[in-house]
Amino acid sequence: MARQPMALGIKRYAELIIAGMVIGIVLLIIIPLPPAALDLFLVLSLTLGIVILLITLFTSDSLQFSAFPTLLLVVTLFRLALNISSTRLILGQAEAGKVIAAFGTFVVGGSYVIGFIVFMIITLVQFVVITNGSSRVAEVGARFTLDAMPGKQMAVDSDFNSGLITEAEARDRRKRLQKEADFFGAMDGATKFVRGEAIAGLVIVFINIIGGFVVGLVMMGMDLQTALTTFTILAIGDGLVTQIPAILISTATGILVTRATSDGSFGADIAKQLLAFPRVMTVAAGILFVLALIPAMPNLLFLALSGGMGYLALTLTREEKKQELADQESRIRVDKSEQKSAEPENVLTHFQVDPLEVEIGYSLIPLASEEQGGDLLHRVAAVRRQCAQELGIYVRPIRVRDNLQLKQTSYVFKLRGIEAARGELMPQHLLAMDPTGQNKIQGIETREPTFGLPAWWVEPRYREDAEIKGFTVVDPATVLVTHLSEFIRGHGHELLGRQEVQELMNVVKEKNQAVVEELVPNLLSLGEVQKVLQNLLREGISIRDLVTILETLADRARYERDVDYLTEGARQSLARTITKLYGDGDKLNVITVHPRLEQELIDALQATSLGNYPVLEPNRMQKLVNQISDVVQRVNSKGITPVLITSGRVRLPLRRLTERYIPQLPIVSMQEILPHINVEVVGTVVLDED
């Protein structure tokens, strides 16, 4: 029980302890150490190297040891501080403690020339092979990780927009991607510390040998042989006692950066992958057996290794057959369970389609990549908020994904999985639009995809010139988002399903429970409410004031459940909204319908499956549509945007008649205009017979 509080205490004060250690390392460079203290710190350095190497062997994910780059810097500084302290002792006292003396004596073994050569080989292996390779792997890993960031980020955003993951999960994934990029970038720089330390260690050894030789002869009165032997052993021992931990750290660095894609520990991966091919062991056993037959070879050694490899191959083959039998039994059980299960359950996911999705070509991916400065995904989310505020509809998360089958600069809007609109953008360019259609500018001529205005793609350097000439200049992402916003406005009624209506009703019910419970399902079904709301959205009327709409439906549904009747009542209750939408302050420019023509339309009304519809002779109907279109064009040529005004009874049928040919013409009834509004007639629809 005493160990647990102690461990908790260490963790609680870990920050202070680590900070004290780092300050202590810096002080080691300044303060002389006695040989006993140097022995302690050298053993501690060797222990740290072993611990760090073992941690890298047992980690299954590089981010589990994300502190490694910083730790590498601190440990490298620690070893260099020990090098300085040991050099001070070697040159000042001709001794550096028992650890350095033991390492030097053991390696030299009676010949300081051989010892020096062995030390040089160890240093070259550390510098040329391990450190250089680890540095290169870290550099390539950092580059590939940063290059792959946009695609990974877009995949996370696509999963979030499609509803596959929650906002918290998306935030965690983005944070992990950022940590991964930071880790590999830090590793790329941290490996340079190891390389620099190897060079510094080599230089320090030469300094200790040459400087010690001079100090021994001049200051300590040693003879030539004694000075050379003493300081060579101490210098080599000092180099080894710091280079061996450095080799351990360098090896740990290489293991950590080369195992970035591993799913298990190093030992588990080796055991799983190296022993996964029994045939390889069999072939290796045969080759060793053949080598054992050569007279000049150590026959017994090769025969023993051949027998060991053969036994290993036999054991692995038996385990492989057992695993195959187990897998076969498992597949049989799965097949039987699938046969028992109902067939539709296996394909239900294929029937799910997104209400609205955006597909972009390859060249437009940077618009959605935050790493490349793109903000398309945030602006798409802003479009959803804008639709909620202005139209009052709930647009489900919009999936934005790349489609390699599209033209690289194209984008497509899909409704329920079917293409409904498309456009084309030019990255690295700006779209300059002229509302008047009279000016021109140097660039690539095109059409603005939302309203069809004449436009030109221009380079960013010409932006100021275009704005001076009166052009409206926007970036490609703004073009796409504007198109998407207008697309949702024109197709909001198609995006409003029963589930969306139910969710809107739930929001209203939180503060206006009475009206919801009175209306649904007592007076109207959810589907009938949906149809009324769709009729309003089809004509661009906001349903944000849903409480007023539901109260009106509750009042009218007691007498009549006809959807057209309910729709007109809802519009009349939204008179303030409609007047503000089409009016110009206190003035409203309108086109009227001749009374005789309006009466003719009333007499021609017939009930159909789509509601009341005026049934006229084809020629008469075509002439009516042409006349309305001519009047609208004449009024538009004067710079006036009018609305067509009729009686409430004929308004909706006339709208159904004209929406295919003149969809942009709003039609209102007198009951939908506020009394204080000044209605100014700017045209009248009259047929020749009238």
C-alpha positions as CSV (number, residue, x, y, z in Angstrom):
1,M,0.0,0.0,0.0
2,A,3.0,2.3,0.5
3,R,4.1,2.1,-3.1
4,Q,0.9,3.5,-4.6
5,P,1.0,6.9,-2.8
6,M,4.7,7.2,-3.6
7,A,4.0,6.7,-7.3
8,L,1.1,9.2,-7.2
9,G,3.4,11.7,-5.5
10,I,6.0,11.3,-8.2
11,K,3.4,11.9,-11.0
12,R,2.0,14.9,-9.1
13,Y,5.4,16.6,-8.9
14,A,6.7,15.3,-12.2
15,E,6.8,18.8,-13.8
16,L,8.9,20.2,-11.0
17,I,11.2,17.2,-11.0
18,I,11.8,17.3,-14.7
19,A,12.4,21.1,-14.7
20,G,14.9,20.6,-11.9
21,M,16.7,17.9,-13.8
22,V,17.0,20.0,-16.9
23,I,18.5,22.9,-14.9
24,G,20.8,20.4,-13.2
25,I,22.1,19.2,-16.6
26,V,23.0,22.8,-17.5
27,L,24.8,23.1,-14.2
28,L,26.8,20.0,-14.9
29,I,28.6,21.9,-17.7
30,I,29.7,24.5,-15.2
31,I,30.2,22.7,-11.9
32,P,33.1,20.3,-11.5
33,L,32.1,16.7,-10.5
34,P,34.0,14.3,-8.3
35,P,34.8,10.9,-9.8
36,A,32.1,9.1,-7.7
37,A,29.4,11.5,-8.9
38,L,30.5,11.1,-12.5
39,D,30.2,7.3,-12.1
40,L,26.7,7.7,-10.9
41,F,25.6,10.0,-13.8
42,L,27.3,7.8,-16.4
43,V,25.5,4.7,-15.1
44,L,22.3,6.7,-15.1
45,S,22.9,7.8,-18.8
46,L,23.4,4.1,-19.8
47,T,20.2,3.2,-17.9
48,L,18.2,5.9,-19.7
49,G,19.4,4.6,-23.0
50,I,18.3,1.1,-22.2
51,V,14.9,2.3,-20.9
52,I,14.2,4.5,-24.0
53,L,15.1,1.6,-26.4
54,L,12.8,-0.8,-24.6
55,I,10.0,1.7,-24.6
56,T,10.2,2.0,-28.4
57,L,10.2,-1.8,-28.7
58,F,7.0,-2.1,-26.8
59,T,5.0,0.8,-28.2
60,S,2.5,0.1,-30.9
61,D,1.9,3.7,-32.0
62,S,4.5,6.4,-32.5
63,L,2.2,8.9,-30.7
64,Q,2.4,6.8,-27.6
65,F,5.9,8.2,-27.2
66,S,5.3,11.7,-28.7
67,A,7.6,13.2,-26.1
68,F,10.6,11.4,-27.7
69,P,12.0,14.3,-29.8
70,T,12.2,16.6,-26.7
71,L,13.5,13.8,-24.6
72,L,16.1,13.1,-27.2
73,L,17.3,16.7,-26.9
74,V,17.5,16.6,-23.1
75,V,19.3,13.2,-23.1
76,T,21.8,14.4,-25.7
77,L,22.5,17.5,-23.7
78,F,23.0,15.3,-20.6
79,R,25.6,13.1,-22.4
80,L,27.4,16.2,-23.6
81,A,27.5,17.7,-20.1
82,L,29.0,14.4,-18.9
83,N,31.6,14.5,-21.7
84,I,32.6,18.0,-20.5
85,S,32.8,16.9,-16.9
86,S,34.8,13.8,-17.7
87,T,37.2,15.8,-19.9
88,R,37.7,18.2,-17.0
89,L,38.7,15.2,-14.7
90,I,40.8,13.5,-17.4
91,L,42.9,16.6,-18.1
92,G,43.0,17.9,-14.6
93,Q,43.5,14.7,-12.5
94,A,44.4,12.0,-15.0
95,E,41.4,9.9,-13.8
96,A,37.7,10.0,-14.4
97,G,36.1,7.4,-12.1
98,K,35.8,3.7,-12.2
99,V,33.2,3.4,-15.0
100,I,35.4,5.2,-17.6
101,A,38.5,3.3,-16.4
102,A,36.6,-0.1,-16.7
103,F,35.3,0.6,-20.2
104,G,38.7,1.8,-21.4
105,T,40.6,-1.1,-19.9
106,F,38.1,-3.7,-21.2
107,V,38.1,-2.4,-24.7
108,V,41.8,-1.6,-25.0
109,G,42.8,-5.0,-23.5
110,G,46.5,-4.3,-23.4
111,S,46.8,-2.5,-26.8
112,Y,45.6,1.1,-26.9
113,V,46.0,1.0,-30.7
114,I,43.5,-1.8,-31.0
115,G,41.2,0.0,-28.5
116,F,41.3,3.2,-30.5
117,I,40.5,1.3,-33.7
118,V,37.5,-0.4,-32.0
119,F,36.3,2.9,-30.7
120,M,36.6,4.4,-34.2
121,I,34.5,1.6,-35.7
122,I,31.8,2.0,-33.0
123,T,31.7,5.7,-33.7
124,L,31.5,5.2,-37.5
125,V,28.7,2.7,-37.1
126,Q,26.9,5.2,-34.9
127,F,27.4,8.1,-37.2
128,V,27.4,6.7,-40.7
129,V,24.8,3.9,-40.4
130,I,22.4,4.3,-37.6
131,T,22.2,8.1,-37.2
132,N,22.3,8.8,-40.9
133,G,19.6,6.2,-41.7
134,S,17.3,7.4,-38.9
135,S,17.7,11.0,-40.0
136,R,16.8,10.1,-43.6
137,V,13.7,8.0,-42.5
138,A,12.5,10.8,-40.2
139,E,12.9,13.4,-43.0
140,V,11.0,11.3,-45.6
141,G,8.3,10.4,-42.9
142,A,7.8,14.1,-42.1
143,R,7.5,15.0,-45.8
144,F,5.0,12.3,-46.6
145,T,3.0,12.9,-43.4
146,L,2.6,16.6,-44.2
147,D,1.8,15.9,-47.9
148,A,-1.0,13.4,-46.8
149,M,-2.5,15.8,-44.3
150,P,-5.0,17.5,-46.6
151,G,-6.4,14.2,-47.8
152,K,-6.7,12.9,-44.3
153,Q,-8.3,16.1,-43.1
154,M,-10.8,16.1,-45.9
155,A,-11.7,12.4,-45.1
156,V,-12.4,13.4,-41.5
157,D,-14.6,16.3,-42.6
158,S,-16.4,14.2,-45.1
159,D,-17.2,11.6,-42.5
160,F,-18.4,14.3,-40.2
161,N,-20.5,16.0,-42.9
162,S,-22.1,12.6,-43.8
163,G,-22.9,11.9,-40.1
164,L,-20.6,8.9,-39.8
165,I,-18.8,10.5,-36.8
166,T,-19.8,13.0,-34.2
167,E,-18.3,16.5,-33.8
168,A,-16.2,15.3,-30.8
169,E,-14.8,12.4,-32.8
170,A,-14.0,14.6,-35.7
171,R,-12.2,17.1,-33.4
172,D,-10.2,14.2,-31.9
173,R,-9.2,12.9,-35.3
174,R,-8.1,16.4,-36.4
175,K,-6.1,16.8,-33.2
176,R,-4.5,13.4,-33.8
177,L,-3.5,14.3,-37.3
178,Q,-2.0,17.5,-36.1
179,K,-0.1,15.7,-33.4
180,E,1.2,13.2,-36.0
181,A,2.4,15.9,-38.3
182,D,4.1,17.7,-35.4
183,F,5.7,14.5,-34.2
184,F,7.3,13.7,-37.5
185,G,8.4,17.3,-38.1
186,A,10.0,17.3,-34.6
187,M,11.7,13.9,-35.3
188,D,13.2,15.3,-38.5
189,G,14.9,18.0,-36.5
190,A,15.7,15.9,-33.4
191,T,17.8,13.4,-35.4
192,K,20.3,16.2,-36.1
193,F,21.1,16.3,-32.4
194,V,22.3,12.7,-32.5
195,R,24.4,13.3,-35.6
196,G,26.0,16.4,-34.0
197,E,26.7,14.5,-30.8
198,A,28.5,11.7,-32.7
199,I,30.8,14.3,-34.2
200,A,31.3,16.1,-30.9
201,G,32.1,12.8,-29.2
202,L,34.8,12.0,-31.8
203,V,36.3,15.4,-31.4
204,I,36.3,15.2,-27.6
205,V,38.2,11.9,-27.7
206,F,40.9,13.4,-29.9
207,I,41.1,16.4,-27.5
208,N,41.4,14.1,-24.5
209,I,44.2,12.0,-26.1
210,I,46.2,14.9,-27.5
211,G,45.5,17.3,-24.6
212,G,46.1,14.6,-22.0
213,F,49.3,13.5,-23.6
214,V,50.6,17.1,-23.5
215,V,49.3,17.6,-19.9
216,G,50.9,14.3,-18.8
217,L,54.3,15.2,-20.2
218,V,54.5,18.9,-19.4
219,M,52.4,19.3,-16.2
220,M,52.4,15.9,-14.5
221,G,55.9,14.8,-15.4
222,M,54.9,11.4,-16.9
223,D,57.1,9.6,-19.3
224,L,56.0,9.2,-22.9
225,Q,54.7,5.6,-22.6
226,T,52.8,6.2,-19.4
227,A,51.2,9.4,-20.6
228,L,50.1,7.8,-23.9
229,T,48.7,4.7,-22.2
230,T,47.0,6.5,-19.4
231,F,45.2,9.2,-21.4
232,T,44.4,6.9,-24.3
233,I,42.6,4.4,-22.0
234,L,40.7,7.3,-20.3
235,A,39.8,9.0,-23.6
236,I,38.6,5.7,-25.2
237,G,36.7,4.8,-22.0
238,D,35.1,8.2,-21.9
239,G,34.1,8.0,-25.6
240,L,32.7,4.5,-25.1
241,V,30.7,5.2,-22.0
242,T,28.9,8.1,-23.8
243,Q,28.7,6.5,-27.3
244,I,27.1,3.3,-26.1
245,P,24.0,5.1,-24.7
246,A,24.1,7.3,-27.9
247,I,23.9,4.1,-30.0
248,L,20.9,2.9,-27.9
249,I,19.1,6.2,-28.4
250,S,19.9,6.3,-32.1
251,T,18.6,2.7,-32.5
252,A,15.4,3.7,-30.6
253,T,15.0,6.7,-33.0
254,G,15.3,4.5,-36.0
255,I,12.8,1.9,-34.6
256,L,10.3,4.6,-33.7
257,V,10.3,6.4,-37.1
258,T,10.4,3.1,-39.2
259,R,7.4,1.6,-37.3
260,A,4.9,4.5,-37.9
261,T,2.4,2.2,-39.6
262,S,2.6,-0.7,-37.2
263,D,-0.4,-1.9,-35.2
264,G,1.5,-3.8,-32.6
265,S,4.7,-3.8,-30.6
266,F,8.1,-4.6,-32.3
267,G,8.3,-8.1,-30.8
268,A,4.8,-8.9,-31.8
269,D,5.3,-7.7,-35.3
270,I,8.5,-9.7,-35.7
271,A,7.0,-12.9,-34.3
272,K,3.9,-12.5,-36.5
273,Q,5.6,-11.5,-39.8
274,L,9.0,-13.4,-39.6
275,L,7.4,-16.7,-38.7
276,A,4.5,-16.4,-41.1
277,F,6.2,-18.4,-43.9
278,P,7.1,-22.0,-42.9
279,R,8.3,-22.7,-46.4
280,V,11.1,-20.1,-46.0
281,M,12.3,-21.9,-42.9
282,T,12.3,-25.2,-44.9
283,V,14.3,-23.8,-47.7
284,A,16.8,-22.2,-45.3
285,A,17.2,-25.6,-43.5
286,G,18.0,-27.3,-46.8
287,I,20.6,-24.6,-47.7
288,L,22.3,-25.0,-44.4
289,F,22.4,-28.8,-44.8
290,V,24.1,-28.5,-48.2
291,L,26.7,-26.1,-46.7
292,A,27.3,-28.6,-43.9
293,L,28.4,-31.2,-46.5
294,I,31.3,-29.0,-47.7
295,P,34.5,-30.4,-46.0
296,A,36.1,-27.0,-45.2
297,M,33.0,-25.8,-43.3
298,P,32.3,-26.3,-39.6
299,N,30.0,-29.3,-40.3
300,L,28.6,-29.8,-36.9
301,L,27.6,-26.2,-36.5
302,F,25.8,-26.1,-39.9
303,L,24.1,-29.4,-39.2
304,A,22.9,-28.1,-35.8
305,L,21.5,-25.0,-37.4
306,S,19.9,-27.0,-40.2
307,G,18.2,-29.3,-37.7
308,G,16.9,-26.3,-35.7
309,M,15.5,-24.6,-38.8
310,G,13.9,-27.8,-39.9
311,Y,12.2,-28.4,-36.5
312,L,11.0,-24.8,-36.6
313,A,9.6,-25.2,-40.1
314,L,7.8,-28.4,-39.1
315,T,6.3,-26.7,-36.0
316,L,5.1,-23.7,-38.0
317,T,3.6,-25.9,-40.7
318,R,1.5,-27.8,-38.1
319,E,0.3,-24.6,-36.6
320,E,-0.6,-23.2,-40.0
321,K,-2.7,-26.3,-40.8
322,K,-4.5,-26.0,-37.4
323,Q,-5.2,-22.3,-38.1
324,E,-6.5,-23.1,-41.6
325,L,-8.9,-25.7,-40.1
326,A,-10.0,-23.2,-37.5
327,D,-10.6,-20.5,-40.1
328,Q,-12.6,-23.0,-42.3
329,E,-14.8,-23.9,-39.4
330,S,-15.3,-20.3,-38.6
331,R,-16.3,-19.6,-42.2
332,I,-18.8,-22.5,-42.2
333,R,-20.4,-21.0,-39.0
334,V,-20.6,-17.6,-40.6
335,D,-22.2,-19.0,-43.8
336,K,-24.8,-20.8,-41.7
337,S,-25.6,-17.8,-39.7
338,E,-25.9,-15.7,-42.9
339,Q,-28.3,-18.3,-44.4
340,K,-30.4,-18.0,-41.3
341,S,-30.5,-14.3,-41.3
342,A,-33.0,-12.3,-43.4
343,E,-31.7,-11.2,-46.8
344,P,-32.9,-7.5,-46.7
345,E,-30.8,-6.9,-43.5
346,N,-27.6,-7.4,-45.5
347,V,-28.4,-4.7,-48.1
348,L,-30.3,-2.1,-46.1
349,T,-27.3,0.3,-46.0
350,H,-27.3,0.5,-49.8
351,F,-30.7,2.2,-49.8
352,Q,-29.5,5.2,-47.8
353,V,-28.7,8.3,-49.8
354,D,-27.7,11.7,-48.7
355,P,-30.3,14.4,-49.2
356,L,-27.7,16.8,-50.5
357,E,-24.0,16.3,-51.3
358,V,-21.3,18.2,-53.1
359,E,-18.7,16.5,-55.3
360,I,-15.6,18.3,-56.5
361,G,-12.9,17.6,-59.0
362,Y,-9.3,16.9,-58.0
363,S,-8.1,20.4,-58.7
364,L,-10.7,21.8,-56.3
365,I,-9.5,19.7,-53.3
366,P,-7.3,22.6,-51.9
367,L,-10.5,24.7,-51.5
368,A,-11.7,22.2,-48.8
369,S,-8.2,21.5,-47.3
370,E,-7.6,23.6,-44.1
371,E,-3.9,22.8,-44.4
372,Q,-3.7,24.5,-47.8
373,G,-5.7,27.5,-46.6
374,G,-9.1,26.3,-47.8
375,D,-12.2,27.1,-45.9
376,L,-14.9,25.5,-48.0
377,L,-16.1,23.1,-45.3
378,H,-16.6,26.0,-42.8
379,R,-18.4,28.0,-45.4
380,V,-20.7,25.1,-46.3
381,A,-21.6,24.9,-42.6
382,A,-22.3,28.6,-42.6
383,V,-24.7,28.0,-45.5
384,R,-26.6,25.6,-43.4
385,R,-26.9,28.2,-40.6
386,Q,-27.9,30.8,-43.1
387,C,-30.7,28.6,-44.5
388,A,-31.9,28.0,-40.9
389,Q,-32.0,31.8,-40.3
390,E,-33.5,32.9,-43.6
391,L,-35.7,30.0,-44.8
392,G,-36.3,28.3,-41.4
393,I,-35.4,24.9,-42.8
394,Y,-33.1,22.3,-41.3
395,V,-30.5,21.2,-43.9
396,R,-28.8,18.0,-42.8
397,P,-24.9,17.9,-42.9
398,I,-23.8,18.3,-46.5
399,R,-21.1,15.8,-47.5
400,V,-18.3,17.3,-49.6
401,R,-16.1,14.7,-51.3
402,D,-13.8,14.4,-54.2
403,N,-14.8,12.5,-57.4
404,L,-12.0,11.6,-59.7
405,Q,-14.5,10.9,-62.5
406,L,-15.4,14.6,-62.7
407,K,-13.4,17.1,-64.7
408,Q,-10.7,18.4,-62.4
409,T,-12.2,21.9,-62.2
410,S,-15.8,20.9,-62.0
411,Y,-18.2,20.5,-59.1
412,V,-21.7,18.8,-58.9
413,F,-24.6,19.2,-56.5
414,K,-26.6,16.0,-56.0
415,L,-30.1,15.7,-54.6
416,R,-30.9,12.2,-53.3
417,G,-27.9,10.8,-55.1
418,I,-28.9,12.4,-58.5
419,E,-27.0,15.2,-60.1
420,A,-29.1,18.4,-60.0
421,A,-26.6,21.2,-60.8
422,R,-23.0,21.6,-61.8
423,G,-20.5,24.4,-62.3
424,E,-16.8,24.9,-63.1
425,L,-14.2,26.8,-61.2
426,M,-10.6,27.8,-61.9
427,P,-8.3,27.5,-58.9
428,Q,-5.7,30.3,-58.4
429,H,-8.0,32.7,-60.3
430,L,-10.7,35.1,-59.3
431,L,-14.2,35.5,-60.9
432,A,-14.9,39.1,-62.1
433,M,-18.6,39.7,-62.8
434,D,-20.2,42.7,-64.5
435,P,-23.9,43.1,-63.5
436,T,-24.5,45.4,-66.5
437,G,-23.0,43.1,-69.0
438,Q,-21.4,46.0,-70.9
439,N,-17.8,46.0,-69.6
440,K,-15.0,43.6,-70.5
441,I,-11.7,42.7,-68.9
442,Q,-8.7,40.7,-69.8
443,G,-9.2,37.1,-68.7
444,I,-11.0,33.8,-69.6
445,E,-14.6,34.5,-70.5
446,T,-17.2,32.4,-68.8
447,R,-20.7,32.5,-67.1
448,E,-21.3,32.9,-63.4
449,P,-23.0,29.5,-62.5
450,T,-25.6,30.9,-60.1
451,F,-27.3,33.6,-62.1
452,G,-25.8,33.2,-65.5
453,L,-24.1,36.6,-65.5
454,P,-21.3,37.3,-67.9
455,A,-18.0,36.9,-66.1
456,W,-14.2,36.4,-66.6
457,W,-11.6,34.4,-64.7
458,V,-8.8,36.7,-63.9
459,E,-5.5,36.4,-62.1
460,P,-5.3,37.8,-58.6
461,R,-2.9,40.6,-59.7
462,Y,-5.7,42.1,-61.8
463,R,-8.2,42.3,-59.0
464,E,-7.7,46.0,-58.2
465,D,-8.0,46.9,-61.9
466,A,-11.2,44.9,-62.2
467,E,-12.8,46.5,-59.1
468,I,-11.9,50.0,-60.4
469,K,-13.8,49.2,-63.6
470,G,-16.9,48.3,-61.6
471,F,-16.6,44.5,-61.6
472,T,-17.6,42.4,-58.6
473,V,-14.6,40.1,-57.9
474,V,-14.9,36.9,-55.8
475,D,-12.8,33.9,-55.1
476,P,-13.7,30.4,-56.4
477,A,-14.9,29.2,-53.0
478,T,-17.4,32.1,-52.8
479,V,-18.7,31.2,-56.3
480,L,-19.4,27.6,-55.2
481,V,-20.9,28.6,-51.8
482,T,-23.1,31.2,-53.5
483,H,-24.3,28.7,-56.0
484,L,-25.0,26.2,-53.2
485,S,-26.9,28.7,-51.2
486,E,-29.2,29.6,-54.2
487,F,-29.5,26.0,-55.0
488,I,-30.8,25.2,-51.6
489,R,-33.2,28.2,-51.9
490,G,-34.6,26.8,-55.1
491,H,-34.8,23.2,-53.9
492,G,-35.6,23.7,-50.2
493,H,-39.0,22.0,-50.6
494,E,-37.2,18.9,-51.9
495,L,-34.9,18.8,-48.9
496,L,-37.8,19.1,-46.4
497,G,-38.8,15.5,-45.7
498,R,-41.1,14.2,-43.0
499,Q,-38.2,13.6,-40.6
500,E,-37.0,17.2,-41.0
501,V,-40.6,18.4,-40.3
502,Q,-40.8,16.3,-37.2
503,E,-37.5,17.7,-35.9
504,L,-38.7,21.3,-36.6
505,M,-41.9,20.4,-34.7
506,N,-39.9,19.1,-31.8
507,V,-38.1,22.4,-31.6
508,V,-41.4,24.4,-31.6
509,K,-42.8,22.0,-29.0
510,E,-40.2,23.0,-26.5
511,K,-41.7,26.4,-26.0
512,N,-45.1,26.1,-27.8
513,Q,-46.3,22.7,-26.8
514,A,-50.0,23.5,-27.0
515,V,-50.1,24.4,-30.7
516,V,-48.2,21.2,-31.7
517,E,-50.3,18.9,-29.7
518,E,-53.5,20.5,-30.9
519,L,-52.5,20.2,-34.6
520,V,-50.7,16.9,-35.0
521,P,-52.2,14.3,-35.1
522,N,-55.6,15.5,-34.0
523,L,-56.3,17.9,-36.9
524,L,-53.6,17.2,-39.6
525,S,-51.1,14.4,-40.2
526,L,-47.4,15.1,-40.3
527,G,-47.5,14.6,-44.1
528,E,-50.2,17.3,-44.6
529,V,-48.1,19.8,-42.6
530,Q,-45.1,18.8,-44.7
531,K,-47.0,19.6,-47.9
532,V,-48.0,23.0,-46.7
533,L,-44.5,23.9,-45.7
534,Q,-43.2,22.5,-49.1
535,N,-45.7,24.8,-50.9
536,L,-44.4,27.8,-49.1
537,L,-40.7,26.9,-49.7
538,R,-41.4,26.2,-53.4
539,E,-42.2,29.9,-53.8
540,G,-39.3,31.1,-51.6
541,I,-41.4,32.0,-48.5
542,S,-39.5,31.5,-45.3
543,I,-41.1,29.1,-42.7
544,R,-39.0,30.4,-39.9
545,D,-42.1,31.8,-38.1
546,L,-43.3,28.2,-37.8
547,V,-45.5,29.0,-34.7
548,T,-47.6,31.4,-36.7
549,I,-47.9,28.9,-39.6
550,L,-49.0,26.1,-37.2
551,E,-51.5,28.2,-35.4
552,T,-53.1,29.2,-38.7
553,L,-53.2,25.6,-39.8
554,A,-54.9,24.6,-36.5
555,D,-57.5,27.3,-37.0
556,R,-58.3,26.4,-40.7
557,A,-58.0,22.6,-40.4
558,R,-61.2,22.6,-38.3
559,Y,-63.2,23.5,-41.4
560,E,-61.1,22.2,-44.4
561,R,-58.1,20.0,-44.8
562,D,-57.5,20.8,-48.4
563,V,-53.7,21.5,-48.7
564,D,-54.2,24.4,-51.2
565,Y,-56.7,26.1,-48.8
566,L,-54.3,25.6,-45.9
567,T,-51.4,26.9,-47.9
568,E,-53.2,30.1,-48.8
569,G,-54.2,30.6,-45.2
570,A,-50.6,30.2,-44.1
571,R,-49.5,32.7,-46.7
572,Q,-52.0,35.3,-45.5
573,S,-50.8,34.9,-41.9
574,L,-47.3,35.6,-43.2
575,A,-48.3,38.9,-44.9
576,R,-45.6,40.8,-43.1
577,T,-42.9,38.4,-44.3
578,I,-44.2,38.4,-47.9
579,T,-44.5,42.2,-48.0
580,K,-41.0,42.6,-46.8
581,L,-39.7,40.0,-49.3
582,Y,-41.1,41.7,-52.4
583,G,-41.8,45.3,-51.3
584,D,-39.5,48.3,-51.7
585,G,-40.0,50.1,-48.4
586,D,-43.7,51.2,-48.3
587,K,-44.1,50.6,-52.1
588,L,-44.9,47.5,-54.1
589,N,-44.8,47.3,-57.9
590,V,-47.4,44.9,-59.2
591,I,-48.7,43.5,-62.5
592,T,-52.5,42.9,-62.4
593,V,-54.7,40.5,-64.3
594,H,-57.7,41.8,-66.3
595,P,-60.9,41.0,-64.3
596,R,-62.4,39.1,-67.2
597,L,-59.3,37.0,-67.6
598,E,-59.2,36.3,-63.9
599,Q,-62.8,35.2,-64.0
600,E,-62.1,32.9,-66.9
601,L,-59.3,31.3,-64.9
602,I,-61.7,30.8,-61.9
603,D,-64.3,29.1,-64.2
604,A,-61.6,26.9,-65.6
605,L,-60.4,25.5,-62.3
606,Q,-60.5,21.8,-61.9
607,A,-59.4,19.6,-59.0
608,T,-56.4,17.3,-59.9
609,S,-54.1,15.0,-58.0
610,L,-51.7,18.0,-57.8
611,G,-54.4,20.4,-56.6
612,N,-56.6,22.9,-58.3
613,Y,-55.4,23.7,-61.9
614,P,-56.8,25.9,-64.6
615,V,-57.8,23.8,-67.6
616,L,-57.7,26.0,-70.8
617,E,-57.3,25.2,-74.4
618,P,-53.7,24.7,-75.4
619,N,-53.6,27.8,-77.6
620,R,-55.3,29.9,-75.0
621,M,-52.9,28.7,-72.3
622,Q,-49.9,29.4,-74.5
623,K,-51.1,32.9,-75.4
624,L,-51.7,33.7,-71.6
625,V,-48.2,32.6,-70.7
626,N,-46.6,34.6,-73.5
627,Q,-48.6,37.7,-72.6
628,I,-47.5,37.5,-68.9
629,S,-43.9,37.0,-70.1
630,D,-44.1,40.0,-72.4
631,V,-45.5,42.3,-69.7
632,V,-42.8,41.1,-67.2
633,Q,-40.1,41.8,-69.7
634,R,-41.4,45.3,-70.5
635,V,-41.5,46.2,-66.8
636,N,-38.0,44.7,-66.2
637,S,-36.6,46.8,-69.1
638,K,-37.4,49.9,-67.0
639,G,-35.4,48.6,-64.1
640,I,-38.4,47.5,-62.1
641,T,-38.8,44.0,-60.5
642,P,-42.6,43.4,-60.2
643,V,-44.9,40.8,-58.7
644,L,-48.1,39.5,-60.2
645,I,-51.1,40.2,-58.0
646,T,-54.4,38.3,-58.2
647,S,-57.3,37.2,-56.0
648,G,-56.6,34.6,-53.4
649,R,-58.7,32.0,-55.2
650,V,-56.8,32.1,-58.4
651,R,-53.3,32.8,-57.1
652,L,-52.0,29.3,-56.5
653,P,-53.5,27.8,-59.7
654,L,-52.0,30.6,-61.8
655,R,-48.7,30.0,-60.1
656,R,-48.8,26.3,-61.1
657,L,-49.6,27.3,-64.6
658,T,-46.6,29.7,-65.0
659,E,-43.9,28.2,-62.8
660,R,-42.6,26.0,-65.6
661,Y,-42.2,28.9,-68.0
662,I,-41.6,31.9,-65.7
663,P,-40.3,30.4,-62.4
664,Q,-38.8,33.6,-61.2
665,L,-42.1,35.5,-61.2
666,P,-43.6,35.8,-57.8
667,I,-47.4,35.8,-57.6
668,V,-49.2,37.2,-54.5
669,S,-52.8,37.8,-53.6
670,M,-54.3,41.0,-52.2
671,Q,-54.8,39.4,-48.8
672,E,-51.0,38.8,-48.5
673,I,-50.2,42.6,-48.7
674,L,-50.2,44.8,-45.6
675,P,-52.8,47.6,-45.7
676,H,-50.4,50.4,-45.4
677,I,-48.3,49.4,-48.4
678,N,-48.7,51.6,-51.5
679,V,-49.5,49.2,-54.4
680,E,-48.4,50.7,-57.7
681,V,-49.6,49.0,-60.9
682,V,-46.9,48.9,-63.5
683,G,-48.6,46.6,-66.0
684,T,-51.7,44.6,-66.8
685,V,-52.1,41.1,-68.4
686,V,-54.8,41.4,-71.0
687,L,-55.6,38.9,-73.8
688,D,-56.7,40.3,-77.2
689,E,-60.3,39.2,-76.7
690,D,-60.5,41.1,-73.4
